[in-house]
């Protein structure tokens, strides 16, 4: 029996992760194979096993977003066929460690698909709907990531990962296919958009059914609202989805919460952990009734932006309920005490931030205070490499902008000084397409500052005097120190982002492209020469900017 057949037999039980057995090692020895080959093949099988876990759930078990889950499963089916077809004969793998790395990244994306489906299966469904009423952006990200890492695995499987002009063309083709997929999914009337709309309509129908069940034949509620939690939840969710009116007694109940513990104080208010509608939430209380942050946050729905739930006013104070995250990136970095992230993990953190900023800018929102304190994180237990989930928060100084000639210039002296771009401290009006507006490119500068802290564990300009710092940046060209071993590709991306001229900084869609390739490079999937050709010669991809506009 062939070695691959033996391994298939040994690992037939789906989802089980075995250590190398004596039998496997004996089989490998007789065929002249080594542990790396077997580990690489096993990682490919883990991808397929995780996909099978997704398909093991019946569609009729899924309570929420059934059509979105069906759409994801359809794409997973295509990807499964591709991965099965790419089954490299175990003894002929040229670079098994690189093959294994590509499979690991693909498996982590599939695991996220499985986690989403499990959340959509959760009962009671009314409680789950608080966080799952709109998952379109999360599904979109999953589809793009599945596409990208499938293409990377194909490059490795064809033994092309070691460089050459052919690989450059394949990587460029993969980037362009990502653009085509994005445009396809975003197109009005696409099957993806129809699936999302169908899920929304189905949820509204179920919620209206809950309200009907709680009414007597004459239209009155059958029990007092204080004793009718399902009625409160359904009413709340219908308001969130389609802004149906809320009765005063229900609105009163939505102001009730149970205090758990104090989390911290910021410039705009205090944040505490509370229980609300049977959820653990973050409660932010504002010293004023300014609803600017609420107005911005409530229009955002993205997997890397903290989720808004509810807000209300009491006298001169405002209250807001948000998604709870255990800590911010600054605290997380401090706990690491200077221990650097593995490079691919560091780039993954940057990628998540870039995705969130790309989305914000597509919504014509500038954050204006991007820094580690405003980036919330939590560990991913399914990852052994220390991957973390990232979500942006604190939109207290954020603003909408648009591209009309009547737009306002940037308000001066905003953001935390060591992260803020030099131009926001001057009277300069930054132009984009000859239209004055809040300069979104200032967020790109702040992103570069955050990247330097992710790589070094130290705040930017920690050894510099704060007084006159931005004059020094302009006159002397000082920048944060990047690690000596920072790869060329990542250094190129970051230094482009902190260019003194805002017009020369890339947009976040370009940053997203660069970091995708940089992460593949950090895992050994792409060769240095490939990346250098892509990004050094006339800033190749930057000059062919993908149009990731919404």
HUWOHU-V213492 format. One record per run of one state. SS is the DSSP state (~ for helix, > for strand, _ for the rest). FROM is the first residue (numbers start at 1). LEN is the number of residues. If there is no record, write none. Layout:
ss from len
SS FROM LEN
SS FROM LEN
This chain:
ss from len
_ 1 2
~ 3 8
_ 11 11
~ 22 9
_ 31 4
~ 35 21
_ 56 3
~ 59 3
_ 62 4
~ 66 20
_ 86 4
~ 90 3
_ 93 3
~ 96 26
_ 122 3
~ 125 8
_ 133 3
~ 136 22
_ 158 7
~ 165 22
_ 187 4
~ 191 23
_ 214 1
> 215 1
_ 216 5
> 221 1
_ 222 3
~ 225 3
_ 228 1
~ 229 14
_ 243 5
~ 248 6
_ 254 4
> 258 8
_ 266 4
> 270 7
_ 277 2
> 279 8
_ 287 5
~ 292 6
_ 298 7
> 305 1
_ 306 2
> 308 7
_ 315 2
> 317 7
_ 324 3
> 327 2
~ 329 8
_ 337 6
~ 343 20
_ 363 2
> 365 2
_ 367 5
~ 372 3
> 375 5
_ 380 8
> 388 5
_ 393 6
> 399 2
_ 401 21
~ 422 4
_ 426 5
> 431 2
_ 433 2
> 435 2
_ 437 4
~ 441 16
_ 457 12
~ 469 8
_ 477 11
~ 488 10
_ 498 4
~ 502 3
_ 505 3
~ 508 15
_ 523 5
~ 528 16
_ 544 7
